[in-house]
Structure formats: structure tokens, C-alpha cells
Amino acid sequence: MARSMFADADAEDHHLVALLAGRGPKGASGRERPHSAALTRRLLADWQVLPSLSDDVADDLLLAVLTPEDHARLRNARLGVAAFQRAQVAGSAGLLEAFDVHGVPYSLLKGAAAACLLYPERHMRGAWDIDIGVAWDDIGTAEALALSSGYHQAQRDPDRPFFRRADRELRAIVEESHFELGFLVRRLEVTNLSDAVRAALRDEPWLHQFWHDAGSVSPWCYSVVDIHHKVSLDIELRGLLAATQRVVRAEASLSVPDLAWFGAHLIFKLYWESVHKYGKGLYQFADVVRLAPLLDDRIFARLVVILENHKLLAAGYHVLKHVPDFGVALPPHVANFIADMRSPPLDTDPIETNDLGDMWPKLWGRR
């Protein structure tokens, strides 16, 4: 981690950075176990990365820095989240096939796209839902296909980790402000869970936000899809949809953005959410550090054009400059971009360039 940013960085900060980057803690020993509870809390807060931890990291290397009790908690959490992601993938398969059968162009977005582009298997990138982008003209057809595929219009219960039938007025407000058909939900009863996963669901209450009736012989969860027709108020989906590619994962052919559009969307989402009220998104650096080595000069040039067209150059600078903090080297052309962007353009207002400062300290709860 950059010394200039966190002179007071604790061991769990360094360990979390390594885990987000897909590595285990280096040179860790039992002397660092006083940080066990803090690291466990941070990993559960950034649970989206848990399935990506390799077995040697999760089962062996973490033993050096976690107490046996915390290690058991994280082992159970990793098992339960990975099973939840597998259920999400399986639950949405019929809908994605229906889009292809009916000729509806689409693209997986955000975490669902990252899972296809950056990780060996789709369940290794956690997310609450599967985000899908379609053109505005196809939004009605997309919703009809979702409903015919077993999804229902729903909304989260504010007091419990459940969904209930959507309030139509509230749904209309959400859909207008978020440019999506929010919360299309179907209930999944998963019948092929291993004994180890069933035991994890039973023993770890934290997992009950994902899994219901966890102590029964038939635990169940929700499959959730959000269908978007824009990226934001100012960013249409037309450019992204025009630059999709097909990838094959587990014998399924899926439509995802090319790396330039995926990178631009990732930068936008991470920066915009973290500098505003949410102050979240640290787990998305797991995507950024896996994406950075794939950005050859041609792809990166296109990414920069997209950022420039949408006044997101400052966002790109603030996000990408932290890749080396994870021990990942930037390609030379990306490093040159960071150097060029270090000084803001003359005679420009930060608001005009969407430069709201570095989101890094806020992501760590230090601002």
C-alpha cells in the first residue's frame, strides 16, 4: 500500500490489499493474529472477492493471520457465497438464452461482465444480482422475457433480507432514477448443495442474508436480474452495445462488453459511487487489477476516448493510479496516461471535469 497515503496502515490493510490482488499475505505469522477480527470484518464487507481466493490462500495462508475461529468463519463464508453465485448463474441462464432465441441484443454489465472477462469461472466474482444492458427499444421485450422465465417484479423488504411484490409507484421512481428495471426476482430452491456447503450455511449466520431456511434440508435463495437501458443520465448504452463480444463460459455463449467499454464502465461506477455518499467499492479494485494487464495500447486508447467523451478522464486517473498499490505493474502506456493526468488541465473547473478528488481514503473509511 502506498506509504504516502496510509502512514498508519495496519497489518489487515496490507493483507486485504494482497487478497484483493489475488495473492496471499506474504511473510505472515501468528504474531499478526491480533488483527484477525479486523481483517475478517473487512473481508466479509468485501465478500464479492471471497470466491476468487484460491484454496491454498483460503485454507492455508490465511491460517497464519487469522484465529481458528475467524478462519472457520471465512471458510464457511467463502463456501456459501460461491454456492450463491453458482445459483445466480444457473438461475439466469434461461433468460439469457431467451434473449438470444428472440433476437434481443444484450450485454452483461458490471460484476456479471467482470466474472466472464477477468475470472476463470463465473462464480468466482460475487455480486448480489446479474446486471444486463439492452437498448431502450428492447426494454419491453426484455421485461416480458424475464417474466416468462419465472421472474417477478419485486423490491427488497427494508427490515429483512427478503423480497416482496413491488409497489408500482416506488418501482416507477427507482426505474426512472436508476435507468433500469429494478429487481426482477425468482426464488431458487437449490437441491445439489454439498454437505460442506450445507454445514457452512447452518453454522455461519452471516450467510443468512443470501440463503434462507439455511438449517433445513432445502435451503433457497433468490436469483435477481437488473435490466438497464442506460449506464447513467449522461451515458447511453448504444456505444457499449455496439461493441459487445461473445465469450463461452461453461459451454454457455454470453454477450459482454469489449475491454475498453468494460473498463470505462468499471472506472465510472467505482469512482462515482465512492466519491459520493456511498463510499463503497473497494472490492472492485479486484477487477481493476485483473483488467490493467489486459489493456494493450490499442484497447487503452479506445478506453481513453470513451472516458474523454463522457468527462471521466479524472475518474480514470484517480482509479488507475492505485493499481501499483496492489503490487501490479501498469503497462507503460497506462503509466504515461497517469503521468500526463497528474496536473489538471489549465483554466478548468473541477466540477466541469468531474474531478471530485481521490476516492481512495474514503474507500478505506479515512475521509
Secondary structure in CASP SS format (residue, H / E / C, confidence):
PFRMAT SS
TARGET T0000
AUTHOR 0000-0000-0000
METHOD secondary structure of the structure
MODEL  1
M C 1.00
A C 1.00
R C 1.00
S C 1.00
M C 1.00
F C 1.00
A C 1.00
D C 1.00
A C 1.00
D C 1.00
A H 1.00
E H 1.00
D H 1.00
H H 1.00
H H 1.00
L H 1.00
V H 1.00
A H 1.00
L H 1.00
L H 1.00
A C 1.00
G C 1.00
R C 1.00
G C 1.00
P C 1.00
K C 1.00
G C 1.00
A C 1.00
S C 1.00
G H 1.00
R H 1.00
E H 1.00
R H 1.00
P H 1.00
H H 1.00
S H 1.00
A H 1.00
A H 1.00
L H 1.00
T H 1.00
R H 1.00
R H 1.00
L H 1.00
L H 1.00
A H 1.00
D C 1.00
W H 1.00
Q H 1.00
V H 1.00
L H 1.00
P H 1.00
S H 1.00
L C 1.00
S C 1.00
D H 1.00
D H 1.00
V H 1.00
A H 1.00
D H 1.00
D C 1.00
L H 1.00
L H 1.00
L H 1.00
A H 1.00
V C 1.00
L C 1.00
T C 1.00
P H 1.00
E H 1.00
D H 1.00
H H 1.00
A H 1.00
R H 1.00
L H 1.00
R H 1.00
N H 1.00
A H 1.00
R H 1.00
L H 1.00
G H 1.00
V H 1.00
A H 1.00
A H 1.00
F H 1.00
Q H 1.00
R H 1.00
A H 1.00
Q H 1.00
V H 1.00
A H 1.00
G H 1.00
S H 1.00
A H 1.00
G H 1.00
L H 1.00
L H 1.00
E H 1.00
A H 1.00
F H 1.00
D H 1.00
V H 1.00
H C 1.00
G C 1.00
V C 1.00
P C 1.00
Y E 1.00
S E 1.00
L E 1.00
L E 1.00
K H 1.00
G H 1.00
A H 1.00
A H 1.00
A H 1.00
A H 1.00
C H 1.00
L H 1.00
L H 1.00
Y C 1.00
P C 1.00
E C 1.00
R H 1.00
H H 1.00
M H 1.00
R C 1.00
G C 1.00
A C 1.00
W C 1.00
D C 1.00
I E 1.00
D E 1.00
I E 1.00
G E 1.00
V E 1.00
A C 1.00
W H 1.00
D H 1.00
D H 1.00
I H 1.00
G H 1.00
T H 1.00
A H 1.00
E H 1.00
A H 1.00
L H 1.00
A H 1.00
L H 1.00
S H 1.00
S C 1.00
G C 1.00
Y C 1.00
H E 1.00
Q E 1.00
A E 1.00
Q E 1.00
R E 1.00
D C 1.00
P C 1.00
D C 1.00
R C 1.00
P C 1.00
F C 1.00
F E 1.00
R E 1.00
R E 1.00
A C 1.00
D C 1.00
R H 1.00
E H 1.00
L H 1.00
R H 1.00
A H 1.00
I H 1.00
V H 1.00
E H 1.00
E H 1.00
S H 1.00
H H 1.00
F C 1.00
E E 1.00
L E 1.00
G E 1.00
F E 1.00
L E 1.00
V E 1.00
R E 1.00
R E 1.00
L E 1.00
E E 1.00
V C 1.00
T C 1.00
N C 1.00
L C 1.00
S C 1.00
D H 1.00
A H 1.00
V H 1.00
R H 1.00
A H 1.00
A H 1.00
L H 1.00
R H 1.00
D H 1.00
E C 1.00
P H 1.00
W H 1.00
L H 1.00
H H 1.00
Q H 1.00
F C 1.00
W C 1.00
H E 1.00
D C 1.00
A C 1.00
G C 1.00
S C 1.00
V C 1.00
S C 1.00
P C 1.00
W E 1.00
C E 1.00
Y E 1.00
S E 1.00
V E 1.00
V E 1.00
D E 1.00
I E 1.00
H E 1.00
H C 1.00
K E 1.00
V C 1.00
S C 1.00
L C 1.00
D C 1.00
I C 1.00
E E 1.00
L C 1.00
R H 1.00
G H 1.00
L H 1.00
L H 1.00
A C 1.00
A C 1.00
T E 1.00
Q E 1.00
R E 1.00
V E 1.00
V E 1.00
R E 1.00
A C 1.00
E C 1.00
A E 1.00
S E 1.00
L E 1.00
S E 1.00
V E 1.00
P E 1.00
D C 1.00
L H 1.00
A H 1.00
W H 1.00
F H 1.00
G H 1.00
A H 1.00
H H 1.00
L H 1.00
I H 1.00
F H 1.00
K H 1.00
L H 1.00
Y H 1.00
W H 1.00
E H 1.00
S H 1.00
V H 1.00
H C 1.00
K C 1.00
Y C 1.00
G C 1.00
K C 1.00
G C 1.00
L H 1.00
Y H 1.00
Q H 1.00
F H 1.00
A H 1.00
D H 1.00
V H 1.00
V H 1.00
R H 1.00
L H 1.00
A H 1.00
P H 1.00
L H 1.00
L C 1.00
D C 1.00
D H 1.00
R H 1.00
I H 1.00
F H 1.00
A H 1.00
R H 1.00
L H 1.00
V H 1.00
V H 1.00
I H 1.00
L H 1.00
E H 1.00
N H 1.00
H C 1.00
K C 1.00
L C 1.00
L H 1.00
A H 1.00
A H 1.00
G H 1.00
Y H 1.00
H H 1.00
V H 1.00
L H 1.00
K C 1.00
H C 1.00
V H 1.00
P H 1.00
D H 1.00
F H 1.00
G C 1.00
V C 1.00
A C 1.00
L C 1.00
P C 1.00
P H 1.00
H H 1.00
V H 1.00
A H 1.00
N H 1.00
F H 1.00
I H 1.00
A H 1.00
D H 1.00
M H 1.00
R C 1.00
S C 1.00
P C 1.00
P C 1.00
L C 1.00
D C 1.00
T C 1.00
D C 1.00
P C 1.00
I C 1.00
E C 1.00
T C 1.00
N C 1.00
D C 1.00
L C 1.00
G C 1.00
D C 1.00
M C 1.00
W H 1.00
P H 1.00
K H 1.00
L H 1.00
W C 1.00
G C 1.00
R C 1.00
R C 1.00
END
